[in-house]
Amino acid sequence: MIKRLFLALFFVAAFQMLSAQEGKFGFIDFNRTLKLMPEYSEAESKLRGIQSDYHEEIERSKREFERQYIEFMLEQDHLSASIVAKRQKELQLLMDNNAQFRDNIQLELEARRDELLMPIKKKLLETVSDVCIGNNLDYVVDTSKGTYLFINPEKGVDITEQVYKLLGIENKTETVVEGGQPVLKTNNNDETVEQ
């Protein structure tokens, strides 16, 4: 009986010790860090170039539609009903094709953006992982989403500086936790900006 009681107390104590251990976590503003990476600027520049090319084609199509529409409006009083109907269908088809082209461009730009950012995000995730392993962290909270309600500054570790250092990003701000919320402080002046 005493042996069973001792064994039960041992398991209860062991369970309490295990449940009392808390995971150590880090936090970082993933999106802000991503946008500070030099590769991100290069990707955005490439994307702007692609957008510019598409914008020129959209404007050309728009001008062509406007030209045909004005021409139709000027001539419609002198045309037979069947020709008016035919031209209206042609204009509608041209307008629909232009709209479809714009939609396709939007989808293509989104896919191209994802393609350009994927290796950059992967590099950042690998760096965050390296910092976490180096600091023996269990997990990381992404503060850019704003889905956390509170971060205990005694338990959480701001890994921003370490990640910036590994990525070669010069940081002009530091993140501090005030009232359970990560807040950016500019090193140039003590102005605070909430994340």
Summary of the structure (lengths in Angstrom):
residues: 195
radius of gyration: 29.7
end to end distance: 59.1
largest distance: 110.5
contacts: 494
relative contact order: 0.15
helix: 66%
strand: 13%
